[in-house]
Amino acid sequence: MSKRLMKMPEVMHRTGNGKSWIYRLISQGRFPKPIKIGSRSIAFIESEVDEWINQRIAESRGEVA
């Protein structure tokens, strides 16, 4: 399980979603919460984002009940 941290631009690139949409999903509890890495800086755990992406793929292919 990767503990690599990803900043918002990389998360946006990997998911294909914009910053506002990612924050909306976070507020709805539908996207992994970021961790605070500085006074004005956040990052996401790569393995959590990867798991979220894999779940979206499985749902779109009808593999999740």
C-alpha positions in Angstrom: 0.0 0.0 0.0 1.6 3.2 -1.2 1.9 6.1 1.3 3.1 8.5 -1.3 1.4 11.9 -1.1 -0.1 13.7 -4.1 -0.8 17.4 -4.4 -4.1 18.6 -5.9 -2.9 19.1 -9.5 -1.9 15.5 -9.7 -5.2 14.3 -8.1 -7.1 16.4 -10.7 -5.0 14.9 -13.5 -5.4 11.3 -12.3 -9.2 11.6 -11.6 -10.1 13.8 -14.5 -12.1 16.0 -12.1 -11.7 19.7 -11.3 -10.7 21.2 -7.9 -14.3 22.4 -7.1 -15.8 19.0 -7.9 -13.2 17.2 -5.8 -13.9 19.4 -2.8 -17.7 18.8 -3.3 -17.1 15.1 -3.3 -15.0 15.4 -0.1 -17.7 17.4 1.6 -20.2 14.7 0.7 -17.9 12.0 2.0 -17.5 10.5 -1.5 -13.8 11.1 -1.9 -10.8 10.5 0.3 -10.1 13.3 2.7 -6.8 15.2 2.3 -4.2 15.4 5.0 -2.7 18.7 6.1 1.0 18.9 5.4 1.6 22.6 6.1 -0.2 25.7 7.3 -1.8 26.2 3.9 -1.1 23.0 2.1 -2.9 19.7 1.7 -2.1 16.4 0.0 -3.9 13.1 -0.7 -2.6 9.6 0.0 -2.0 8.0 -3.4 -3.4 4.5 -2.4 -6.7 6.0 -1.2 -7.1 7.9 -4.5 -6.2 4.8 -6.5 -8.8 2.8 -4.5 -11.4 5.5 -5.3 -10.5 5.4 -9.0 -10.8 1.5 -9.0 -14.2 1.7 -7.3 -15.5 4.1 -10.0 -14.2 1.7 -12.7 -15.9 -1.3 -11.0 -19.2 0.6 -10.6 -19.2 1.7 -14.3 -18.7 -1.9 -15.4 -21.4 -3.2 -13.1 -19.0 -5.2 -10.9 -20.2 -3.7 -7.7 -23.6 -4.6 -6.2 
